[in-house]
Amino acid sequence: MPEAKSGSENLELIVEIARIAEEGKFDMLFLADGLTTARDATPSVIARFEPITLLAALAMATSRIGLAVTASTTYYEPFNLARLLASVDLISGGRVAWNVVTTSSTAAAANFSAAEHLEHGLRYERAAEFVEVVQGLWDSWEPDPYVVDKEKGVYMDTSKLHELGHEGRFFSVKGPLNVTSSPQGRPVIIQAGSSGVGMQLAAQYGEVVFTAQQALEDAQTFYKELKGLLPNYGRTADQCHILPGLLPVVGATEKEAQEKYEHLQSLIDDDGAYSLLSERFQLDMRSYELDEPVPDVPETPGHKSRPQLLLKLAREKGYTLRELYREVAGARGHRIVVGTPVQLADHIQQWFDGHAADGFNIMPPYMPGGLKDFTQGVIPELQNRGLFREDYDGSTLRQHLGLHKPENRYS
């Protein structure tokens, strides 16, 4: 779009986006990440800020909106990631969330002195232990450890400091962490796996779960299955919020919205979209004919659930490979809804009332205009229906999401 701004290393733009989202009373702004790049990478991600560093900058530029960041359990160590996230959680006043990923890109291994990328099952086993260690480290300090009694010469109550002493299959971590907890206790855990092991990890630790669902019935099935897994880990349905992705194309009229969508589709670069599809399947898709039906593709060690979702979408809609990669380039496999603010609100309400979603991961088609279309058009309609807040009630991300502050295990 002519009015679209670009720049994944443009801090001024990213701050503008965060402030627009905060004015719209969004729960949080989500920062994705990747650990590789290449000459043929999608332009928007060929170069980008390291997201935890960016998070600290955004914490200073905003005051209420939550800030969610992606970090890999395969290519971090628990102690340093726990320290980084605890620090930005403190800096932000308790507004941070961690999107737990295992890294699907097999190319990442070469950047971390690894001979090969861990296979799918092992990545999730490591992830489960990783999250357990990180949460243990976040509990190193009981609440309110500062005494600061100058007369007695006591700065902190060190009896509130606890070693973790973790010994496991993947990690040996003594602790304690040298960062205290924020007003929300600890960062919110986000997870996005939809494979069998991914859903188990989400059920065990996920407080927010991102998912890609094209149809209401599929979303309802996923919602019911994941909520049904929570009791296995001693959790209740209100402790885990499910947020399908939604790409909204908003117009004042249905005709205007459709014309905007068609214009956006016409701007998709074939080579860039092709590269994105190859990344999704972890396979060079250029060997397949563009205008033939989407072929069966072999399973790879990277993504599991997303390729299956894309293949299902292609079969249901009878897509050629060209048609599929155009849709993937537009919404990365998430649902696209084109219409007026009322029509977008109708869709959101149908999924919410139909137990298909607790909320949505809104993915504007371009920035900042696509986000403004949503905040200025759709959000007021949702507010009129009593489906969305008029203002923030609290100051922490947990308060925005209606999540309880977790009890420190030593208190």
C-alpha positions in Angstrom: 0.0 0.0 0.0 1.4 3.5 -0.8 0.8 4.7 2.8 2.4 1.6 4.3 5.6 2.2 6.3 8.4 -0.3 6.4 11.4 -1.1 8.6 11.9 -3.9 11.0 14.8 -1.9 12.2 12.8 1.4 12.3 12.4 2.0 16.0 10.3 5.2 15.4 7.8 3.1 13.4 7.7 0.3 15.9 7.1 2.7 18.8 4.3 4.3 16.7 2.7 0.9 16.3 2.9 0.1 20.0 1.3 3.4 20.9 -1.5 3.0 18.4 -2.2 -0.5 19.9 -2.1 1.0 23.4 -4.5 3.7 22.5 -6.8 0.9 21.2 -6.5 -0.8 24.6 -4.9 -4.0 23.2 -3.8 -6.5 25.8 -0.3 -6.8 24.3 1.9 -6.2 21.4 3.6 -9.4 20.1 7.1 -9.5 18.7 8.0 -12.6 16.6 11.6 -13.6 15.9 13.9 -15.8 13.9 17.4 -16.9 14.3 18.5 -17.0 10.6 18.4 -14.9 7.5 19.2 -15.3 3.8 19.4 -13.3 0.6 16.0 -14.5 -0.4 14.3 -14.0 3.0 11.1 -12.1 3.2 12.0 -8.4 3.1 10.3 -7.6 6.4 12.5 -10.1 8.3 15.7 -10.2 6.3 17.1 -7.9 9.1 15.5 -7.1 12.4 16.1 -6.1 16.0 16.8 -8.7 18.6 13.4 -8.7 20.3 14.2 -8.6 24.0 16.4 -5.6 23.4 13.5 -4.0 21.5 11.2 -4.9 24.3 13.2 -2.8 26.7 12.9 0.2 24.4 9.2 -0.3 24.0 8.7 -0.6 27.8 10.1 3.0 28.0 7.8 4.2 25.2 4.6 2.8 26.6 2.9 2.6 30.0 0.1 0.0 30.0 0.1 -2.3 27.0 1.6 -5.8 27.5 4.8 -6.7 25.6 5.2 -10.2 24.3 8.5 -11.6 23.0 9.6 -14.8 21.2 12.6 -16.7 22.5 13.8 -20.2 21.6 14.2 -23.0 24.2 16.5 -24.8 21.7 19.0 -22.0 21.3 19.0 -20.3 24.7 20.0 -21.5 28.2 17.4 -21.2 31.0 19.4 -19.0 33.3 20.3 -16.2 30.8 16.8 -16.2 29.3 15.2 -16.1 32.8 17.4 -13.2 33.7 16.7 -11.2 30.6 12.9 -11.7 30.8 12.8 -11.0 34.5 14.7 -7.8 33.9 12.4 -6.4 31.2 9.4 -7.5 33.2 10.7 -5.4 36.1 11.6 -2.5 33.8 8.1 -2.5 32.3 6.3 -2.8 35.6 5.0 -6.3 35.0 3.9 -6.2 31.3 6.0 -9.0 29.7 5.1 -12.3 28.1 7.3 -15.0 26.7 6.3 -16.8 23.6 7.9 -20.2 24.0 9.2 -21.6 20.7 11.4 -24.6 19.9 12.6 -23.1 16.6 11.4 -24.8 13.4 14.2 -23.6 11.1 16.8 -26.4 10.7 19.2 -23.8 9.4 19.5 -22.2 12.9 21.7 -25.1 14.2 24.6 -23.8 12.1 24.5 -20.5 14.0 24.9 -22.1 17.4 27.7 -24.6 17.0 25.3 -27.5 16.6 26.0 -30.3 14.2 22.3 -30.7 13.5 18.9 -29.4 14.6 17.2 -31.4 17.3 14.3 -33.5 16.1 10.8 -32.5 16.8 10.1 -34.7 19.9 13.4 -33.9 21.6 12.9 -30.2 21.0 9.6 -30.3 22.9 11.1 -32.5 25.7 13.8 -29.9 26.1 11.2 -27.1 26.0 9.2 -28.6 28.8 12.2 -28.9 31.1 13.4 -25.4 30.0 10.2 -23.7 31.0 10.1 -25.6 34.3 13.7 -24.3 35.1 12.9 -20.8 34.1 9.8 -20.6 36.2 11.8 -22.1 39.1 14.4 -19.4 38.7 11.7 -16.7 38.6 10.7 -17.8 42.1 14.2 -17.4 43.4 13.1 -14.3 45.4 10.0 -14.3 47.6 7.9 -11.1 47.3 9.1 -7.9 48.9 12.7 -8.8 49.7 13.9 -5.2 50.1 14.2 -4.0 53.6 16.5 -1.0 53.1 16.9 -0.3 56.8 19.9 2.1 57.0 19.9 2.2 60.8 20.2 -1.6 61.0 22.4 -1.8 57.9 20.0 -4.3 56.2 19.4 -3.9 52.5 17.6 -7.1 51.7 16.0 -10.0 53.6 18.2 -12.7 52.2 16.2 -15.4 53.9 13.8 -14.8 51.0 16.4 -16.0 48.5 16.3 -19.6 47.4 18.5 -21.9 45.3 16.8 -24.0 42.6 19.1 -26.9 42.5 17.7 -28.4 39.3 19.2 -31.6 37.8 17.5 -32.9 34.7 18.0 -34.6 31.4 18.9 -31.4 29.5 19.9 -28.9 32.3 21.7 -28.6 35.5 21.0 -25.2 37.1 21.8 -24.3 40.7 20.4 -20.8 40.9 19.3 -18.5 42.4 18.5 -15.8 39.9 19.9 -12.4 40.7 16.7 -10.5 39.6 13.7 -10.1 41.8 10.1 -10.5 40.6 7.9 -7.8 39.0 4.4 -6.7 40.2 2.8 -9.5 38.1 4.9 -12.1 39.8 6.5 -13.5 36.6 6.1 -13.1 32.8 3.0 -14.7 31.1 3.8 -17.9 29.2 2.6 -18.0 25.5 2.8 -21.1 23.4 1.8 -21.8 19.8 2.2 -25.5 19.1 -0.8 -27.3 17.6 0.9 -30.7 17.1 0.3 -33.4 19.7 3.3 -32.6 21.8 2.8 -28.9 21.2 -0.7 -29.1 22.6 0.6 -31.0 25.7 3.2 -28.3 26.3 0.5 -25.6 25.9 -1.8 -27.5 28.3 1.0 -27.8 30.9 2.4 -24.3 30.8 0.6 -22.0 28.3 -1.4 -19.1 29.7 -2.0 -17.7 26.2 -2.0 -20.0 23.2 -1.7 -18.8 19.6 -3.2 -20.9 16.9 -4.0 -20.8 13.2 -7.5 -21.9 12.4 -9.4 -21.3 9.1 -12.9 -22.6 9.9 -15.2 -22.1 12.9 -15.7 -25.9 13.4 -11.9 -26.5 13.4 -11.3 -23.7 15.9 -14.1 -25.1 18.1 -12.5 -28.6 18.0 -9.0 -27.2 18.9 -10.5 -25.1 21.6 -12.4 -28.0 23.2 -9.4 -30.4 22.9 -6.9 -28.0 24.4 -9.2 -26.9 27.3 -9.9 -30.6 27.9 -6.2 -31.3 28.4 -5.8 -28.7 31.2 -7.1 -30.8 34.0 -4.3 -33.3 33.3 -2.0 -30.7 34.7 -4.1 -29.5 37.5 -5.3 -26.4 35.6 -8.7 -24.9 34.9 -10.1 -23.5 31.6 -9.7 -19.8 32.8 -6.0 -20.3 33.2 -5.4 -20.7 29.5 -6.6 -18.2 26.8 -6.8 -19.4 23.2 -6.2 -16.7 20.6 -6.5 -17.7 16.9 -4.8 -15.4 14.4 -6.9 -13.0 12.4 -5.9 -10.8 9.5 -8.6 -8.1 9.2 -9.1 -6.1 5.9 -11.4 -3.3 7.0 -13.3 -0.9 4.7 -16.1 1.6 5.3 -18.2 -0.5 2.9 -18.0 -4.2 1.9 -17.1 -3.1 -1.6 -14.2 -0.9 -0.3 -12.9 -3.7 1.9 -13.0 -6.2 -1.0 -11.2 -3.8 -3.3 -8.6 -3.2 -0.7 -8.0 -6.9 -0.2 -7.7 -7.5 -4.0 -5.2 -4.6 -4.2 -3.2 -6.1 -1.4 -3.2 -9.5 -3.1 -2.0 -7.9 -6.4 1.0 -6.6 -4.5 2.3 -10.0 -3.4 5.7 -10.7 -4.9 5.8 -14.2 -6.3 9.4 -14.9 -5.4 9.0 -13.6 -1.9 5.8 -15.6 -1.3 7.4 -18.7 -2.8 10.3 -18.3 -0.3 7.9 -18.0 2.6 6.0 -21.1 1.5 9.3 -23.0 1.2 10.2 -21.9 4.8 6.8 -23.1 6.1 7.3 -26.5 4.6 11.1 -26.6 5.3 11.4 -27.7 1.7 12.3 -26.0 -1.6 8.9 -25.7 -3.2 10.3 -24.3 -6.5 10.6 -27.8 -7.9 6.8 -28.1 -8.0 4.6 -26.7 -10.8 2.9 -23.5 -9.8 -0.4 -24.0 -11.5 -1.0 -27.6 -10.6 -2.9 -28.8 -7.5 -0.8 -28.6 -4.3 1.2 -31.9 -4.1 1.7 -34.1 -1.1 4.9 -33.0 0.6 7.2 -35.1 2.8 7.3 -34.4 6.5 10.4 -32.5 7.7 12.0 -32.0 11.2 10.8 -28.4 11.4 7.1 -27.3 11.5 4.6 -30.1 12.1 1.2 -28.5 12.6 1.4 -25.6 10.2 2.2 -27.7 7.1 -0.7 -29.9 7.9 -3.0 -26.8 8.2 -1.8 -25.5 4.9 -2.3 -28.8 3.1 -5.8 -29.1 4.6 -6.6 -25.6 3.4 -5.3 -26.3 -0.1 -7.4 -29.5 -0.3 -10.6 -27.9 0.9 -10.3 -25.0 -1.4 -8.8 -26.8 -4.4 -5.8 -24.5 -4.5 -3.0 -24.6 -6.9 0.5 -24.0 -5.4 0.3 -20.4 -6.7 -3.0 -19.8 -5.0 -1.8 -21.3 -1.7 1.4 -19.3 -1.5 -0.5 -16.1 -2.2 -2.7 -16.9 0.8 0.3 -17.8 2.9 2.0 -14.6 2.0 -1.0 -12.7 3.0 -1.8 -14.2 6.4 0.8 -17.0 7.1 -2.0 -19.6 7.2 -4.3 -17.6 9.5 -7.9 -16.6 8.7 -8.5 -13.5 6.6 -11.7 -11.6 7.2 -12.7 -8.9 4.7 -15.5 -6.5 5.5 -16.8 -3.5 7.4 -16.3 -2.9 11.1 -19.7 -4.4 11.8 -18.9 -7.5 9.8 -15.5 -7.9 11.5 -17.2 -7.6 14.9 -19.8 -10.1 13.9 -17.1 -12.6 13.0 -15.2 -12.0 16.3 -18.4 -12.3 18.3 -19.4 -15.5 16.5 -16.1 -17.2 17.4 -16.1 -15.9 20.9 -19.7 -16.8 21.7 -19.2 -20.1 19.9 -16.3 -21.3 22.2 -13.8 -21.1 19.4 -11.7 -18.3 20.8 -11.0 -16.4 24.1 -9.6 -13.5 22.0 -7.7 -13.0 18.8 -4.1 -12.4 17.7 -4.8 -9.4 15.3 -2.4 -9.4 12.3 -3.0 -6.1 10.3 -2.1 -6.5 6.6 0.1 -3.4 6.7 1.4 -0.9 9.2 0.4 1.4 10.6 -2.7 2.0 8.5 -4.1 -1.5 8.8 -3.8 -1.3 12.6 -5.5 2.1 12.6 -8.4 0.7 10.5 -9.0 -1.9 13.3 -8.5 0.4 16.3 -10.7 3.2 14.9 -13.3 1.0 13.3 -13.6 -2.5 14.8 -12.7 -1.8 18.4 -15.4 0.9 18.9 -18.0 -1.6 17.5 -16.8 -4.3 19.9 -17.0 -1.8 22.8 -20.5 -0.9 21.8 -21.4 -4.6 22.1 -19.8 -4.9 25.5 -17.2 -7.3 24.2 -14.1 -5.2 24.7 -12.7 -2.8 27.4 -13.2 0.9 27.3 -9.9 1.4 29.3 -7.3 -0.6 31.1 -8.4 -1.7 34.6 -5.0 -2.7 35.8 -1.3 -2.0 35.1 0.1 -5.5 34.5 -0.4 -7.9 31.6 -1.8 -10.5 33.9 -4.5 -8.0 35.0 -5.3 -7.2 31.3 -5.7 -10.9 30.6 -7.6 -11.7 33.8 -4.9 -14.1 34.9 -4.1 -14.5 38.6 -0.7 -13.6 39.9 1.1 -16.9 40.5 2.0 -17.9 44.0 5.7 -18.0 44.7 6.6 -21.6 45.5 8.5 -20.6 48.7 6.0 -18.2 50.2 
